[in-house]
Amino acid sequence: MGPGPSDVYPEVLAAMARPTIGHLDPAFVEFMDGLNERLKYAFQTKNTVTLPISAPGSAGMECCLVNLLEAGDKIVIAINGVFGMRMLENVRRCGAEPVTVEFEWGAPVDPNRVEDVLKKHPDAKALAFVHSETSTGVRSDAESLCQLAQKYGCLSIVDAVTTLGGIELQVDGWGIDAIYSGTQKCLSAPPGLSPVSFSEAAMAKIRSRSTPPQSWFLDMNLLTGYWGPGAKRAYHHTAPINSLYALDEALRILQDEGLDNAWARHAANHQKLREGLQAIGLEFYVAADYRLPQLNAVKVPDGVDEAAVRGFLLNEFNLEIGAGLGPLAGKIWRIGLMGASSTEKHVALCLEGMQAALA
Ligand SMILES: *Cc1c(COP(=O)(O)O)cnc(C)c1O
């Protein structure tokens, strides 16, 4: 119950143990088509370029940035936690020109302040932000931010690593141009893959670059040669076959449950956790309107040794929760209720453990 990895579904682990076949085997190519369709459902998109990058969420972030930015391109980045900072670091390494809009850790990205910055920088080519900031437990208003990107002629780049499967996400409905996620948060597959999706506008920009992206491995113009669209699949790298089996199974479970039901389950278990924690005198760090149900930032009470509580939970209850990062280190715990870990049983165990730890 930390900030990921979440518990992996047993069916997903079983899928991973299926025999490894070749990455160009006709049966595998057919499997890839099914996986693509399930990813499109999870992202709520018709984007033909929707595929899993063979590396964790940070590689999806890097993929979006290295493909959409060329040296000297200006990009506005909203930063309200660790992962916005990581975006900035990637942008610098692309040789692009970042313009940052910073917010207090624990607060959401304020679209009004982003709009002021976009007005001042009409030459900006992209707007990047984190939808679900896992370092603080904050949800930002992705729909409004993407509308702003469109209004000011920018491509939107959205971090949805902790979002996917946990709270509402509409890639087409919100007009998102480039998005990346991860497998080990609310999808409850093992870590190691990063689903991404690119709009037609984003692909047009990628196809018309004057220089190839500095990353050969993450170059979308090459990756689409393997993943499609198009009937001809050419070797790019040896796909992580068994990890892809696992992701497909996790997406199948999500589709069987239904996105609306999965979002409602995350919300309901968050509410149970919140009521239980408040009953034992614990408070949330983030204002109610911006809380992520899948990542609960809880204030460490005065006089309590936060690391000792985490150690006690791990040793006595076999339960992991997360610590605060950066300016929130020592001030909060981060309790994940992600995917397979968002159940009443998890909530009850956590409440029992917390009560015992504080006592
Ligand atoms: C976990 C996470 C990442 C990084 O994913 P890795 O799989 O650890 O590389 C990026 N952004 C957010 C919001 C995350 O929660």
The ligand as an SDF file (V2000), in Angstrom:
LIG
                    3D

 15 15  0  0  0  0  0  0  0  0999 V2000
    5.6640    6.2080  -10.5980 C   0  0  0  0  0  0  0  0  0  0  0  0
    5.5650    7.4770  -11.3770 C   0  0  0  0  0  0  0  0  0  0  0  0
    6.4360    7.8000  -12.4330 C   0  0  0  0  0  0  0  0  0  0  0  0
    7.6340    6.9560  -12.7810 C   0  0  0  0  0  0  0  0  0  0  0  0
    7.3300    5.6600  -13.0700 O   0  0  0  0  0  0  0  0  0  0  0  0
    8.4920    4.5300  -12.9590 P   0  0  0  0  0  0  0  0  0  0  0  0
    7.7540    3.3140  -13.3900 O   0  0  0  0  0  0  0  0  0  0  0  0
    8.9110    4.5270  -11.5300 O   0  0  0  0  0  0  0  0  0  0  0  0
    9.5730    4.9310  -13.8650 O   0  0  0  0  0  0  0  0  0  0  0  0
    6.2220    8.9520  -13.1390 C   0  0  0  0  0  0  0  0  0  0  0  0
    5.2110    9.7880  -12.8330 N   0  0  0  0  0  0  0  0  0  0  0  0
    4.3650    9.5390  -11.8130 C   0  0  0  0  0  0  0  0  0  0  0  0
    3.2630   10.4940  -11.5220 C   0  0  0  0  0  0  0  0  0  0  0  0
    4.5240    8.3780  -11.0650 C   0  0  0  0  0  0  0  0  0  0  0  0
    3.6800    8.1380  -10.0440 O   0  0  0  0  0  0  0  0  0  0  0  0
  1  2  1  0
  2  3  1  0
  2 14  2  0
  3  4  1  0
  3 10  2  0
  4  5  1  0
  5  6  1  0
  6  7  2  0
  6  8  1  0
  6  9  1  0
 10 11  1  0
 11 12  2  0
 12 13  1  0
 12 14  1  0
 14 15  1  0
M  END
$$$$
